[in-house]
C-alpha cells in the first residue's frame, strides 16, 4: 500500500496532520467556532493551497500563471482567486533564494543538511537515494544555480507581472546566483567531507561583516 496513492504524498500528509492536531487537543482548533459550511470552505482552500506546493505541479502552475498574465485585467472569478492564492503560497515557498545573501545562505545550509540526513536514512533502508540527498556527490552551489535559473527566477518574473513590486526579489535572486557561481569549485573540493555550506559559513559571515 502507498500513502495517498502516491499523489502529493508529503503535502497531503502535512495538511491532514495539521487538521488532526487541531482535533486532538483543547484550545488547538482555531476553527472550532466555524459553522459546517465555512469549515468545509476553508478546509478545501487550505488543502488545495498546500498541495499546490508540490514541485511536481510547479511547471503546470507556472504555465497557467503566464497565461493568466495575458488576461490580467479580466474580472476575477472564484477559481481565478483560488489559483492566485495557490501561486502566492508557491512563490512564498521559494523566497529563501530572494533574501539577502547571508540569510539565504544560512537557510540553504539548513535545507541541504535536512536533505543529507534524509539521504543517509535512505541508504540505511536500502532504498534509492534522492538526487539532492547524497552528501558525497551533491555540489550544492551548482544545484543552487539550476534551482534559481529554472524555478525561482521564472516564478518571480511571472508573478511580478501581476505584482510589480516583486521585481526586486528577482534582482536579489540574481545577486545570490552570482554568489553561488563563485562557490562551485569550493563546494566541489569540500563535498566529500560533510556539508560544505557549514564549512564555508564562517567565511561568508566574515565577508558580510567587512
N, C-alpha and C positions, 0 to 999 in steps of 0.2 A: 504494500500500500504506500502511496505517496501523498504528502500533505497538500491539500488544495489542488489536487490533480496537476501538480507541477506548474500552476499558473500563479505568477507573482507570489511565490511562497512566503518570502520574508515579509513583504508588505501586507499580505493577508494576515499573517501571524501577528504582526505588530498591532494592527488596528483591532483584531479580535481580542488580543491580550489586554489592550487598553480598556475596552469595554468590560472585559471580565474582571479586571482590577476594580473598576468603578462599582461593579455589582457586589463585590465581596465584603467591603468594609464600610462601616458607618462614617459618614462625612466625606467619602471619596466620590460619590456620584454627583457630579456637577450638573447632571440633567434630571435630578430627582423631582424637580418641580415642573418639568415639561409635561404637556399632555401627550397622548399617544401619537397624534398626528405630527406634532412638532418634533418629537423624538425620532420618529421614522424619517422625517425630512432631514434632520441634521445628521443622523447616522448614515443615511445614504450619501450625503455630501462628503462627510468625513472619510468614509470608506473609499469613495471614488478618488478623492484627493490624495490619500496615502498610496493607493495602488498606482496612481499616476506617476509616482516617483520611481517605479520600476524602470531601470535603464533599458530593458528590452523594448519598452514602448517609446523611448525617447525620440527616435528619428521620425516616427509616425506623428508624434505630437509637434515636433519642430516643423515638419512639412505643413501640418494643418495651421500652425501659427503663421507661417509665411503666407499661406493662402488667406488667412483671416485678415492680415495686414492690408491686403489689396482691397478689402471691403471695410476698412476701419471706421468709416463714417456711417455705416448702417445702424439701424436701431437694434440694440442688443436684445436677443431673446433669452429665455431662461437657459437653454443649452449653451449659448454663447458665454453667458456669465459663468456657468459651471466650468466651461473649458478654460476661461481666463483664470479662474481660481486654481485649476489644475496646473496651469503654466506658471502661476505665481509661486506655488509650492515647489514645482520642479526647479524653477530658477533659483529660489531661495536655497534649495539643496546644493547648489553649485557655488554659493557665494564665497566659499573659502578662497577660491582662486582669484577673487576680486578684492580681497582685503589687502591692507598694506603688507609689504613683503615679510616682515618679521612675524606678524600674526599668521599670515598664510602659511609660512614655512613651518611654524610650530604645529599647526593643525595637520599639515601634510605628514609630518613626522608621526603624529599620533595615529592617523588613519592607516598609514602603511605598517606601523607596528601591530595594529589590530589585524591587518591582512596577514602579516607574517606569523602571528600566533595562530591564526586560523590554518595557515598552511602547514604548520608543524603538527596541528591536530589532525589534519587530513592525511599527512604521512603516517602518523601513528595508527590511523584507522585503515590504512591501505587503500584509500580512495584517491582519485585524481586530484592533484593539487591545482588550485585555480591559477590562472595566468599571472595574477598580481600578487600571489601569496607565497612565492618561493623566495625566501630571504637570500639565497645564494646566487640567484640568477636574474633577479629584477634590478634593472638600472632605474632607480626612482626618478632621477632628473629627466631621463629620456621619456619615461612614461608620462611624466607631467606635461611635457611638450605636446604629446599627442592628445592628452586629455584637454588641454587648453585649446589647441587648434581645432579639434573635431567635435568637442562637446560644449565647452564653456563659452568661447567667443561666439560661435554661431547662434547659441541660445540667447545670449545677451544682446547681440546685434539685432536679432529678430524681434525681441521683446522691446528693445529701445525704440523701435518704430512706433510702437503703441504707447510706450512711456519714455519719452526722450531723455529724461534725467538719468536713465540707466546707462547712458553712453559713457559716463565717467568710469563706470565699472569695466567697460570694455577696455578703456585706456589702462586701468590698473592691471587688468589681466595680462595685457601685452607687456607691461613693465615686469610683472612677475615671470612671464615666459622668458623674457630676456635674461633674467637672473638664473633661471633653471638651465638655460642653454649654456651658461658658463660653468655649470657644475657637472656636466655629463662625464667628463674624464675623472673627476674626483670620486663620483659615485661608483664608477667602474672599478676603480682601484680599491675601494673600501667595501664593496658589496659582499665579499667573501668572509667578512668578519663582523657580523651583526648589522644593525640598522645604520647606514651611512649618515642619515639625517641627524641622528643623535650625536655622532662623532663630529659633524660639522656645525652643530648647533651653537657652541660657544664662539666659534669663528664668526658665524653670522651675527650673533648678538654684538660682538666686538665691533664689527663693521658698522652696525647701525648706531652704535654709541659715538662713533667718531664725528 
